[in-house]
Amino acid sequence: RAKKFLQALEHHGLVGSMGRVGAAGDNAAKESFYSLLQNNVLDAQPWATREELRLRIVRWIERTYHRRRKQQGLGKLTPVAYEEKLITQALTLAA
């Protein structure tokens, strides 16, 4: 099964994102994200259509995950606030 998956990736010119066996840290951020997505969106209610679920996922990512969730690795800033800080610094240096 894994071999067929790798062949399908190769056929379409894609590269798998999984790390090597035993390198659990490779996927830690993804696992954390998907756990939050599962708890906050997927399990929140039954979804009538895939489109309804897709829109809810996008809304959750854009309104909550990127704008409200402070991250330790970003100096306890949200991703949006961190990006704004970097842009401000770059503009200041360019002036």
C-alpha positions as CSV (number, residue, x, y, z in Angstrom):
1,R,0.0,0.0,0.0
2,A,2.8,2.4,0.9
3,K,4.6,1.5,-2.3
4,K,1.6,2.3,-4.4
5,F,1.2,5.6,-2.7
6,L,4.8,6.5,-3.3
7,Q,4.4,5.5,-7.0
8,A,1.3,7.7,-7.3
9,L,3.2,10.6,-5.8
10,E,6.1,10.1,-8.2
11,H,3.8,9.7,-11.2
12,H,2.3,13.1,-10.5
13,G,5.7,14.8,-9.8
14,L,5.0,15.1,-6.1
15,V,7.2,14.6,-3.0
16,G,5.8,13.2,0.2
17,S,6.1,15.4,3.3
18,M,6.6,12.7,5.8
19,G,10.0,12.5,7.5
20,R,12.0,9.4,8.1
21,V,10.9,6.6,10.4
22,G,11.6,7.5,14.0
23,A,11.8,11.2,13.4
24,A,8.6,12.1,15.3
25,G,9.5,15.8,15.5
26,D,9.1,16.2,11.7
27,N,5.3,16.0,12.0
28,A,4.7,17.5,15.5
29,A,3.4,20.9,14.2
30,K,1.1,19.2,11.7
31,E,-0.2,16.8,14.3
32,S,-0.9,19.7,16.7
33,F,-2.7,21.6,13.9
34,Y,-4.8,18.7,12.9
35,S,-5.7,17.9,16.6
36,L,-6.9,21.5,17.0
37,L,-8.8,21.3,13.7
38,Q,-10.4,18.0,14.8
39,N,-11.5,19.4,18.2
40,N,-12.6,22.8,17.0
41,V,-14.2,22.1,13.6
42,L,-14.5,18.5,12.5
43,D,-16.1,17.2,15.7
44,A,-18.1,20.3,16.5
45,Q,-21.2,19.2,14.5
46,P,-22.3,17.1,11.6
47,W,-21.7,18.8,8.3
48,A,-24.4,18.6,5.6
49,T,-22.0,19.0,2.7
50,R,-18.3,19.0,2.0
51,E,-18.5,22.6,0.8
52,E,-20.0,23.6,4.1
53,L,-17.2,21.9,6.0
54,R,-14.6,23.4,3.7
55,L,-15.9,26.9,4.3
56,R,-15.9,26.3,8.0
57,I,-12.3,25.0,8.0
58,V,-11.2,28.1,6.0
59,R,-13.0,30.4,8.4
60,W,-11.5,28.7,11.5
61,I,-8.0,28.9,10.0
62,E,-8.3,32.6,9.0
63,R,-10.3,33.9,12.0
64,T,-9.1,31.8,14.9
65,Y,-5.9,29.9,14.1
66,H,-4.0,32.7,12.4
67,R,-5.4,35.7,14.3
68,R,-6.1,34.6,17.9
69,R,-3.8,31.7,18.7
70,K,-0.6,33.0,20.2
71,Q,2.4,30.8,19.5
72,Q,5.5,30.3,21.7
73,G,7.8,30.0,18.7
74,L,6.6,33.4,17.4
75,G,7.4,35.2,20.7
76,K,3.9,34.6,22.0
77,L,2.4,36.5,19.0
78,T,-0.3,35.3,16.6
79,P,0.9,34.4,13.1
80,V,-0.8,37.6,11.8
81,A,0.8,39.8,14.4
82,Y,4.2,38.2,13.8
83,E,4.0,38.8,10.1
84,E,2.9,42.4,10.7
85,K,5.9,42.9,13.0
86,L,8.3,41.5,10.3
87,I,6.8,43.8,7.6
88,T,7.1,46.8,9.9
89,Q,10.8,46.0,10.6
90,A,11.5,45.4,7.0
91,L,9.9,48.8,6.0
92,T,11.9,50.6,8.7
93,L,15.1,49.1,7.5
94,A,14.3,49.9,3.9
95,A,13.6,53.6,4.7
